[in-house]
Amino acid sequence: MDPRHKDRISVVQELFGQTFTTQPTLHEKTRKVLENLENINNIIQKFAPKFPIDKIAKVDIAILQLAVYEMTIEKKEPPKVIINEAVELAREMGGEKTYSFVNAVLGKIYGKSV
């Protein structure tokens, strides 16, 4: 398994855990996502207005938060790579339709930022 994929899984798990209780974070990327969480959540809410943040499944929101951070703040990889990786994480970790939801939201964000 690609080490970047493993790191993303760990970050998603840490973000998921943070929704229940404050925990020490292991990854620098998790800390950076949390530092920018208000801005990230505003972006998600803007592009998924029918789904309030607190009503989105916790694992789904963790995947979206990581991907939005990587697309809009970190910008180290092409957006299509980030979206593909987020969809893959959604297939592995999310519900039956998570991957299509993640793909739709990130596709809208990508479409507006191009």
Contacts in CASP RR format, 6 or more apart in sequence:
PFRMAT RR
TARGET T0000
AUTHOR 0000-0000-0000
METHOD contacts of the structure
MODEL  1
MDPRHKDRISVVQELFGQTFTTQPTLHEKTRKVLENLENINNIIQKFAPK
FPIDKIAKVDIAILQLAVYEMTIEKKEPPKVIINEAVELAREMGGEKTYS
FVNAVLGKIYGKSV
4 85 0 8 1.000
5 85 0 8 1.000
5 88 0 8 1.000
7 27 0 8 1.000
7 29 0 8 1.000
8 66 0 8 1.000
8 85 0 8 1.000
8 89 0 8 1.000
9 89 0 8 1.000
9 92 0 8 1.000
9 93 0 8 1.000
10 26 0 8 1.000
10 27 0 8 1.000
10 30 0 8 1.000
11 27 0 8 1.000
11 29 0 8 1.000
11 30 0 8 1.000
11 33 0 8 1.000
11 66 0 8 1.000
12 59 0 8 1.000
12 62 0 8 1.000
12 63 0 8 1.000
12 66 0 8 1.000
12 89 0 8 1.000
12 93 0 8 1.000
13 62 0 8 1.000
14 23 0 8 1.000
14 25 0 8 1.000
14 26 0 8 1.000
14 27 0 8 1.000
14 30 0 8 1.000
15 30 0 8 1.000
15 33 0 8 1.000
15 34 0 8 1.000
15 61 0 8 1.000
15 62 0 8 1.000
15 65 0 8 1.000
15 66 0 8 1.000
16 58 0 8 1.000
16 59 0 8 1.000
16 62 0 8 1.000
17 23 0 8 1.000
17 58 0 8 1.000
18 25 0 8 1.000
18 30 0 8 1.000
18 34 0 8 1.000
19 58 0 8 1.000
19 61 0 8 1.000
19 62 0 8 1.000
25 31 0 8 1.000
25 34 0 8 1.000
29 66 0 8 1.000
29 69 0 8 1.000
29 74 0 8 1.000
32 69 0 8 1.000
32 73 0 8 1.000
32 74 0 8 1.000
33 40 0 8 1.000
33 65 0 8 1.000
33 66 0 8 1.000
33 69 0 8 1.000
36 69 0 8 1.000
36 73 0 8 1.000
37 65 0 8 1.000
39 73 0 8 1.000
40 65 0 8 1.000
40 68 0 8 1.000
40 69 0 8 1.000
40 72 0 8 1.000
40 73 0 8 1.000
41 53 0 8 1.000
41 65 0 8 1.000
43 68 0 8 1.000
43 72 0 8 1.000
43 109 0 8 1.000
44 53 0 8 1.000
44 56 0 8 1.000
44 61 0 8 1.000
44 64 0 8 1.000
44 65 0 8 1.000
44 68 0 8 1.000
44 105 0 8 1.000
45 52 0 8 1.000
45 53 0 8 1.000
47 105 0 8 1.000
47 108 0 8 1.000
47 109 0 8 1.000
47 112 0 8 1.000
48 56 0 8 1.000
48 101 0 8 1.000
48 104 0 8 1.000
48 105 0 8 1.000
48 108 0 8 1.000
53 61 0 8 1.000
56 64 0 8 1.000
57 94 0 8 1.000
57 95 0 8 1.000
57 98 0 8 1.000
59 93 0 8 1.000
59 94 0 8 1.000
59 95 0 8 1.000
59 98 0 8 1.000
60 90 0 8 1.000
60 94 0 8 1.000
60 95 0 8 1.000
60 98 0 8 1.000
60 101 0 8 1.000
60 102 0 8 1.000
63 86 0 8 1.000
63 89 0 8 1.000
63 90 0 8 1.000
63 93 0 8 1.000
63 94 0 8 1.000
63 98 0 8 1.000
63 102 0 8 1.000
64 86 0 8 1.000
64 102 0 8 1.000
64 105 0 8 1.000
64 106 0 8 1.000
66 86 0 8 1.000
66 89 0 8 1.000
67 82 0 8 1.000
67 83 0 8 1.000
67 85 0 8 1.000
67 86 0 8 1.000
67 102 0 8 1.000
67 106 0 8 1.000
68 106 0 8 1.000
68 109 0 8 1.000
70 76 0 8 1.000
70 77 0 8 1.000
70 82 0 8 1.000
71 79 0 8 1.000
71 82 0 8 1.000
71 83 0 8 1.000
71 106 0 8 1.000
71 109 0 8 1.000
71 110 0 8 1.000
71 113 0 8 1.000
72 109 0 8 1.000
72 113 0 8 1.000
79 106 0 8 1.000
79 110 0 8 1.000
79 113 0 8 1.000
79 114 0 8 1.000
80 110 0 8 1.000
82 106 0 8 1.000
83 103 0 8 1.000
83 106 0 8 1.000
83 107 0 8 1.000
83 110 0 8 1.000
86 102 0 8 1.000
86 103 0 8 1.000
86 106 0 8 1.000
87 99 0 8 1.000
87 102 0 8 1.000
87 103 0 8 1.000
87 106 0 8 1.000
89 102 0 8 1.000
90 98 0 8 1.000
90 99 0 8 1.000
90 101 0 8 1.000
90 102 0 8 1.000
90 103 0 8 1.000
91 98 0 8 1.000
91 99 0 8 1.000
END
